[in-house]
Amino acid sequence: MARLREAELVAAVYVALAINKRRKVKRKCWVKNWVRRRERQGAYTQLIRELQLEDAQQFRNFTRMSAVEVQSLVNMRGPVIGKQDTAMRNAISVEERVMVTLRFLATGK
């Protein structure tokens, strides 16, 4: 009986050490580099902003809505679909979420 108890104790210590050892692995990065560049080089930041400012007809063709209608939609649904930034990464903006949804509805892709 004492040997069985001793074997159980040894097994418990081994499992505890193995679990502790796995937890000490450090992550190399939390956010990939291409995700970090999204704010500067993403399709939303470049294409949509340029279409809004320069070519209203192409913007309407792209989203099937005018820029004013899109902004109204963002203002109306923004508080519901908005997410918070975390310490690890920034959330996708409400405007970008609306644009992705509109593009999907317009093209099905």
PyMOL commands that set and color helices and strands:
alter all, ss='L'
color gray80, all
select helices_A, chain A and resi 2-23+33-36+38-41+43-54+56-63+67-81+94-107
alter helices_A, ss='H'
color red, helices_A
deselect
rebuild
show_as cartoon
